[in-house]
Amino acid sequence: MKDIKALVRPNILTLTPYSSARAEFKGKAEVLLDANESPFDNGHNRYPEPLSTDIRNALGKIRGVHPDKIFIGNGSDEIVDQITRVFCVPGEDAVHALPPTFGMYKVAAGINNAEFRAMNLLPDFSIPVSDLKAGFDERSKVLWLCSPNNPSGNLMDAAVIEDLIRSFPGIVVLDEAYIDFIPEASFLPRLDEFPNLIITQTLSKGWGMAGVRLGAAYASEFIVTMLRTIKMPYNINVLTQAVALAALSEPEQMEERVGILKAERERLERELGKLDIVDHIFPSVTNFLLVRFQDSDSVYRYLLGKGIVVRNQSYQPNAANCLRITAGLPEENTRLLEALREI
């Protein structure tokens, strides 16, 4: 723990977080006159619970993690920014990432004036371990690993992930945004083995809650405390908390829908493989496929003309002529396939 504390920005390590009225009073009362709120009850007139305790308790039961080791963020975007701010001294420290991957890692580094060190994934989207390790030094504070990876859809080798966690001199963040599509691969059961590990997950993908903006970080109690120290007092509003709790109360619905999407992804893979305009379909364990076409730009434009939008990834490393296609409803996927067959 002493080593982890040494990684935190000195001013944040000693920072006193803002103390809100709802954080100071932890009991129950019938008359609330402490927070300058409106007393007219409309369901939203009171400030939200600052630490999203009910959500942490619900996630803790589902994931098998103590609630004190869970930080709730306004989407994974906030969590990415918080982690960068906690551990990177602006103008001095560096973060490492493996493009093509989630773009917010680079954006957060730019916002916080941290050096962004990119080491491209190999053509099969595996990790170039030796080359990556060669770039580690005393300024290396955060390593972003995305598994399953976006936009390639592949799962990273567990032994490689473990080796990097043990060898990286700073904090390793394992982004498991798509883990609900392959839950057996999660590192959460091993969280306590690695004091420098943060695992991030989200309700946006498998849970179907992208619109409410809610992400979670799992880490040691010390790291969670540091993340809470710099968060906005009420970062998760009452509407988000209510909707998220309702979704978390029905995990069987999430599992059913994940099963449907996996089956649709497999159908897309089979049917796309029959088309002459498709050069390669990269293996995926997620709800999307990265597909290399003979001419991705013309395919992209044709689909737009049919009212269908996919994600053009051709500008990404090792993704020339690639489109990322999300598995939609069965009828949406049928419409996509019919349009591609027309080409």
SULLIN-V807819 format. One record per pair of residues at least 24 apart in sequence whose C-alpha atoms are under 6 Angstrom apart, sorted by the first residue. I is the first residue (numbers start at 0). J is the second residue. Records with the same first field share a line. If there is no record, write none. Layout:
I = J + J
//
This chain:
6 = 86
7 = 85 + 86
8 = 85 + 86 + 88
16 = 228
47 = 236 + 237
49 = 233
67 = 220
68 = 217 + 218 + 219 + 220
69 = 216 + 217
70 = 215 + 216 + 223
71 = 214 + 215
72 = 213 + 214 + 215
73 = 212 + 213 + 235
74 = 212 + 213 + 214
75 = 214
80 = 107
89 = 113
92 = 138
93 = 138 + 139 + 140
94 = 139 + 140 + 141 + 142
95 = 142
96 = 143
99 = 315 + 316
100 = 149
122 = 317
140 = 169 + 170
141 = 169 + 170 + 171
142 = 171
143 = 172
144 = 173
145 = 173 + 174
146 = 175
147 = 177
151 = 289
152 = 283 + 284 + 285
153 = 283
170 = 195
171 = 196
172 = 196 + 197 + 198
173 = 198
174 = 198 + 199
175 = 199 + 200
176 = 200 + 201
179 = 205
180 = 285
205 = 257
206 = 253
211 = 239
264 = 326
286 = 326
287 = 324 + 325 + 326
288 = 323 + 324
289 = 322 + 323
290 = 321 + 322
291 = 320 + 321
292 = 320
295 = 320
//
